[in-house]
Amino acid sequence: MTARVIVSVGCPCGVGPEVSLAAAAAAARPGARVVLVGDERALRAAAEGRAIRQERLVRVPGPEEGFRLPSSRIAVWQPTPPLATRDRTPGRPSGVSGAAQLAWIDAACDAVSAGRADALATGPVSKDAIARSGAKGARGFLGHTEHLQRRLRAREVVMAFWSPALVTSLVTTHLPLARVPAAITPAAVARATFWLAWLLARLGARAPRVAVAALNPHAGEQGLLGTEERTRIAPGIALARRRLRSAAIAATVDGPVPAESAFRLALAQRWDGVVAMYHDQATIPMKVTGFGEAVNVSLGLPIVRTSVDHGTGYDRAGTWAADASGMRAAITLAARLAAGRAGRGDGHPPAT
């Protein structure tokens, strides 16, 4: 199966258009056809900067027409009015650019939800520019994961990261650190554990081995350094095991494991993946071991969604030297997961 992957290019003032275009222009995109959603002028500026022939870019009225183009062409779908130069200036996001990048996410999401594309890959956005844009749905924008959950009315969603060396999921996502302990509930731990095992099984692990990281140093030292391991994380592991059995996913779940050991031993292949309690507990080892190859995956949504694991790169925008390997990896993984959905119904286990 050749998957139809639609790419929202992210902030037009950052490196998103550049890496999206470079990934789409790459000769090797295993199993994927690509349509870019964004501002045509921003993408043509990126084409000039990356020495990609302008004639390869073709403006299309919708994703269907884009997916029918020859592979030598790069489809650009612009569902919004063209941006003025000031609203796509490298390194200088505006309210208008914030509204535009949110509109591109929504258009691309809706295309996948309606079956006009098979998967969504997203470029890096400015949360601040979106939240301050005044656009519908922008208030309180915290990131793609939370926004797509609301838009798609998904019962639950889990943020995960994949790289060739390490796979991890998050119990909490974009929260101030002071609010993390209260947000770690048994249900949240079970949810992140279940979906990580599901992802590992989808990607070929016959009996996924999952480590659930602790929150506190040394897994709390029997309560001396904190009680969350005993009162929240361990009950969550028990819930996850029951849910996995109900869904017939033959996974082994260990924990709570001190985080420093969980990630180190996962890299040594003792475990196939690690459940992290908070954002940086997951992203620091991911970026140390797999920066440029890591892919953000939203699990639990009714669509496939992947993303680059880097930000807008305003300090590098316009230099035309951004590394597009992360977007290539995001597109490739989106295509891989979409192919799995085609072969196994909607790709999601029954609700439990």
KAMOBEL-V943773 format. One record per pair of residues at least 6 apart in sequence whose ideal C-beta (glycine too) atoms are under 8 Angstrom apart, sorted by the first residue. I is the first residue (numbers start at 1). J is the second residue. D is the distance in whole Angstrom. If there is no record, write none. Layout:
# KAMOBEL-V943773
i = [I:I]
j = [J:J]
d = [D:D]
This chain:
# KAMOBEL-V943773
i = [1:1:1:1:1:2:2:2:2:3:3:3:3:3:3:3:3:3:3:3:4:4:4:4:4:4:4:4:4:4:5:5:5:5:5:5:5:5:5:5:5:5:5:6:6:6:6:6:6:6:6:6:6:6:6:6:7:7:7:7:7:7:7:7:7:7:7:7:7:7:8:8:8:8:8:8:8:8:8:8:8:8:9:9:9:9:9:9:9:9:9:9:9:9:10:10:10:10:10:10:10:10:10:10:11:11:11:11:11:11:11:11:11:11:12:12:12:12:12:12:12:12:12:13:13:13:13:13:13:13:13:13:13:13:13:13:13:14:14:14:14:14:14:14:14:14:14:15:15:15:15:15:15:16:16:16:16:16:16:17:17:17:17:17:17:17:18:18:18:18:18:18:18:19:19:19:19:19:19:19:20:20:20:20:20:20:21:21:21:21:21:21:21:21:22:22:22:22:22:22:23:23:23:23:23:23:23:24:24:24:24:25:25:25:25:26:26:29:29:29:29:30:30:31:31:31:31:32:32:32:32:33:33:34:34:34:35:35:35:35:35:35:35:35:36:36:36:36:36:37:37:37:37:37:37:38:38:38:38:39:39:39:39:39:39:40:40:40:40:40:41:41:41:42:42:43:43:44:44:45:46:46:47:47:47:47:48:49:49:50:52:56:56:56:57:57:57:58:58:58:58:58:58:59:59:59:60:60:60:60:60:61:62:62:62:63:63:63:63:63:64:65:66:66:66:67:67:69:77:79:79:79:80:80:80:80:83:83:83:84:86:86:87:87:87:87:88:90:90:90:91:91:91:91:92:93:93:93:93:93:94:95:95:95:95:96:97:97:98:98:98:98:98:98:98:98:98:99:99:99:99:99:101:101:101:101:102:102:102:102:102:102:102:102:103:105:105:105:105:105:106:106:108:108:108:109:109:109:109:109:109:111:111:112:112:112:112:112:112:113:113:113:118:118:118:118:118:119:119:119:119:119:119:119:119:120:120:120:120:120:121:121:121:121:121:121:121:122:122:122:122:122:122:123:123:123:124:124:124:124:124:124:125:125:126:127:127:127:130:130:131:131:131:131:132:137:137:137:141:142:142:143:143:144:144:144:144:145:145:145:145:145:146:146:146:148:148:148:148:148:148:149:149:149:149:149:152:152:152:154:154:154:155:155:156:156:157:157:157:157:158:158:158:158:158:158:158:158:158:159:159:159:159:159:159:159:160:160:160:160:160:160:160:160:160:160:160:161:161:161:161:161:161:161:161:161:161:161:162:162:162:162:162:162:163:163:163:163:163:163:164:164:165:165:165:165:166:166:166:166:166:166:166:166:166:167:167:167:167:167:167:167:168:168:168:168:168:168:168:168:168:168:169:169:169:169:169:169:169:169:169:169:169:170:170:170:170:170:170:170:171:171:171:171:171:171:171:171:171:171:171:172:172:172:172:172:172:172:173:174:175:175:175:177:180:180:180:181:181:181:184:184:184:184:184:184:185:185:186:186:186:186:186:186:187:187:188:189:189:189:189:189:189:189:189:189:190:190:190:190:190:191:191:192:193:193:193:193:193:193:193:193:194:194:194:194:194:195:195:196:196:196:196:196:197:197:197:197:197:197:197:197:198:198:198:198:199:199:199:200:200:200:200:200:201:201:201:202:202:202:203:205:206:207:207:207:208:208:208:208:208:208:209:209:209:209:209:209:209:210:210:210:210:210:210:210:210:210:211:211:211:211:211:211:211:211:211:211:211:212:212:212:212:212:212:212:212:212:212:212:212:213:213:213:213:213:213:213:213:213:213:213:213:214:214:214:214:214:214:214:214:214:214:214:215:215:215:215:215:215:215:216:216:216:216:217:217:218:218:219:219:219:219:220:220:220:220:220:220:223:229:233:233:233:234:234:237:237:237:240:241:243:244:244:244:246:247:247:247:248:249:254:255:255:257:259:259:259:262:262:263:263:265:266:266:266:267:267:274:276:283:286:286:287:287:290:291:291:292:292:292:293:293:293:294:294:294:295:295:295:295:295:295:295:295:296:296:296:296:296:297:297:297:297:297:298:298:298:300:302:302:304:304:304:304:304:305:306:306:306:306:306:307:308:308:308:308:309:310:313:316:337:340:341]
j = [31:338:339:342:343:31:32:33:335:31:32:33:118:119:334:335:336:338:339:342:32:33:35:63:67:116:117:118:119:338:32:33:34:35:117:118:119:120:121:331:334:335:338:34:35:37:63:77:108:111:112:116:117:119:120:121:20:23:24:34:35:36:37:108:120:121:122:123:327:331:37:38:101:104:105:107:108:109:120:121:122:123:16:17:20:21:36:37:38:39:42:43:104:123:16:17:20:38:101:122:123:124:125:312:93:97:98:101:123:124:125:126:129:312:38:39:42:83:87:88:97:100:101:87:88:89:90:91:92:93:94:97:126:129:312:314:317:90:91:93:124:126:311:312:313:314:317:124:312:313:316:317:322:38:101:123:124:125:312:38:39:42:43:45:46:123:46:49:50:317:320:322:324:123:308:322:323:324:326:327:36:38:43:123:324:327:36:43:46:47:50:52:57:74:46:50:52:322:324:327:29:34:324:327:328:330:331:34:36:74:331:50:52:56:74:324:328:328:331:332:335:332:335:332:335:336:339:331:332:334:335:67:71:74:75:331:60:63:66:67:75:76:77:117:43:74:75:76:77:77:78:79:104:107:108:76:78:104:123:78:80:82:83:88:100:57:59:76:78:82:82:83:88:83:88:57:76:54:57:88:52:320:53:54:56:57:54:318:320:320:74:72:73:74:73:74:76:66:69:73:74:75:76:76:77:78:66:69:75:76:77:77:77:111:116:75:77:111:116:117:116:75:75:76:77:75:117:75:107:103:104:107:100:103:104:107:96:97:100:96:92:94:94:96:97:100:97:314:317:318:314:315:317:318:314:126:128:129:312:314:129:129:132:133:134:133:126:129:126:128:129:130:131:132:133:135:138:130:133:134:135:138:125:126:129:130:125:130:133:135:137:138:141:147:135:122:125:144:147:148:137:151:117:120:122:120:148:151:152:303:305:117:120:118:119:120:303:304:305:152:302:303:304:335:338:341:342:303:304:305:306:334:335:337:338:303:304:305:306:334:305:306:307:327:330:331:334:144:305:306:307:308:330:307:308:327:307:308:310:311:312:313:144:312:312:141:142:143:138:141:138:139:140:141:138:147:150:151:147:173:174:173:174:296:298:305:307:157:159:173:174:298:157:173:174:154:157:298:301:303:305:156:157:298:300:301:301:302:303:300:301:302:300:351:191:300:298:299:300:301:169:170:191:192:195:196:298:299:300:169:170:173:296:297:298:299:167:168:169:170:195:196:199:296:297:298:299:167:168:169:282:283:286:294:295:296:297:309:199:203:294:295:297:333:286:289:290:293:294:295:290:293:267:289:290:293:263:266:267:273:274:285:286:289:290:196:199:200:203:272:273:274:196:263:266:273:274:275:276:282:285:286:192:193:195:196:199:273:274:275:276:282:299:192:275:276:277:278:279:282:183:184:188:189:191:192:236:275:276:277:278:180:183:184:188:277:278:279:279:279:183:278:279:278:215:277:278:215:226:228:215:228:232:233:236:277:232:236:232:233:235:236:238:239:236:239:236:212:232:233:235:236:237:239:240:275:236:237:239:240:243:240:300:275:210:212:236:237:240:244:253:275:240:243:244:247:249:299:300:208:210:273:275:299:208:210:240:244:249:251:253:273:247:249:299:349:273:297:299:208:210:251:272:273:208:249:251:337:340:347:336:272:250:250:251:252:249:250:251:252:272:273:251:252:254:270:271:272:273:251:252:253:254:271:272:273:274:275:254:255:257:262:265:266:270:271:273:274:275:233:236:237:240:253:254:255:256:257:262:274:275:255:256:257:258:259:262:263:274:275:276:277:281:220:228:229:233:255:256:257:258:259:262:277:226:228:229:233:256:277:278:225:226:228:229:225:258:225:258:229:256:257:258:226:227:228:229:230:256:230:256:255:256:277:255:256:253:255:256:253:253:352:250:251:253:352:349:350:352:349:349:271:262:275:265:276:277:281:271:274:274:285:271:272:273:274:285:289:282:282:309:294:309:294:309:309:309:310:323:325:326:325:326:329:309:326:329:306:307:308:309:326:329:330:333:306:307:308:309:330:305:306:307:333:337:305:306:307:348:346:348:334:337:338:341:347:334:330:331:333:334:337:330:326:327:329:330:326:326:322:322:347:347:347]
d = [7:8:5:5:8:6:7:6:8:6:5:7:5:6:7:4:8:4:6:8:8:5:7:7:5:8:5:5:7:8:5:7:5:8:7:7:5:7:6:5:5:6:7:8:5:6:6:8:5:5:6:8:4:7:6:7:5:8:7:6:7:5:7:7:8:5:7:7:8:7:5:7:7:4:5:8:4:8:7:8:5:6:5:5:4:8:6:7:4:8:8:7:7:5:3:7:7:8:6:7:3:5:5:7:6:6:8:5:8:7:5:5:7:5:7:5:4:6:7:4:5:6:7:8:6:6:6:6:6:4:8:5:8:8:7:7:6:8:8:7:6:7:8:3:5:6:5:7:7:4:6:5:4:8:8:3:5:7:7:6:7:5:5:8:5:7:4:7:6:8:6:5:7:7:7:5:7:4:7:4:6:7:8:5:8:6:7:5:5:6:7:6:8:7:8:6:7:8:4:7:8:8:5:4:4:8:6:4:6:5:8:8:5:7:6:7:6:7:6:7:8:6:7:8:4:7:6:5:7:7:4:5:7:7:7:6:7:5:4:6:4:8:6:7:6:7:7:5:7:5:8:7:5:6:5:7:7:6:8:6:7:6:5:6:7:7:6:5:5:7:6:7:7:7:5:6:6:6:6:8:8:7:7:6:7:6:7:7:3:6:8:7:6:5:8:5:6:8:6:5:7:6:7:5:8:7:4:7:5:7:5:8:6:8:7:8:6:5:5:5:6:7:3:8:6:7:7:5:8:7:7:4:5:5:7:8:7:7:6:7:8:7:5:4:5:7:6:7:4:3:4:7:5:7:8:5:8:4:8:8:7:7:6:5:6:7:8:6:6:8:3:5:8:6:3:7:7:8:4:7:4:7:5:7:7:6:8:5:7:5:7:6:7:8:7:6:7:7:7:8:7:7:7:5:8:6:6:6:7:7:8:5:8:7:6:5:4:7:8:6:7:6:7:8:4:7:7:7:4:7:7:4:7:7:4:6:7:5:8:7:8:5:7:7:4:5:5:5:7:8:4:8:8:8:6:7:8:6:6:5:5:7:7:7:6:6:7:6:5:4:6:7:7:4:8:7:8:7:6:8:4:7:5:8:7:7:6:6:5:6:8:5:8:7:7:7:7:6:6:8:6:8:4:8:8:7:6:6:7:6:5:6:7:7:5:5:6:7:4:6:5:7:6:5:4:7:8:4:5:7:5:5:7:8:7:8:7:7:4:7:7:6:6:7:5:8:5:7:5:8:6:7:5:5:7:6:7:6:7:8:7:5:6:6:6:7:3:5:4:7:7:6:6:5:5:8:7:6:6:8:7:6:6:6:6:7:7:6:8:7:4:8:7:8:8:6:5:7:5:5:7:6:5:7:6:4:7:7:8:5:7:8:7:6:8:5:8:7:6:5:8:6:5:6:8:5:8:7:7:5:7:5:5:7:7:7:5:7:6:7:6:7:7:7:8:7:5:7:8:6:6:6:5:7:8:6:6:7:6:8:4:4:8:6:7:7:7:7:7:5:8:3:7:7:7:7:5:8:4:4:6:8:8:5:6:6:7:7:4:8:6:5:5:5:6:7:8:4:6:8:6:5:6:8:5:5:8:6:5:4:7:8:8:6:7:7:8:7:6:4:7:8:5:5:6:6:7:7:5:7:7:5:7:5:7:7:7:8:4:7:5:7:7:5:8:7:5:5:8:6:7:5:7:6:7:5:7:6:5:6:5:4:7:6:8:4:7:5:7:6:8:5:8:6:7:3:6:7:8:8:4:7:7:6:8:4:4:7:6:6:5:6:6:6:8:5:7:7:4:6:5:6:8:7:7:5:7:7:8:5:8:5:3:6:6:5:7:6:6:5:5:7:5:5:6:7:4:7:8:6:4:7:5:8:8:6:6:6:7:6:6:5:8:5:7:4:4:7:6:8:7:7:7:7:8:7:8:6:7:5:6:4:6:7:7:5:8:6:8:4:8:5:7:7:7:8:7:7:6:5:6:6:7:5:4:7:7:5:7:7:6:7:5:5:5:7:4:7:5:8:7:5:8:7:8:4:8:8:8:7:7:6:5:5:6:8:8:4:8:5:4:7:6:4:5:8:5:6:6:6:6:7:6:4]
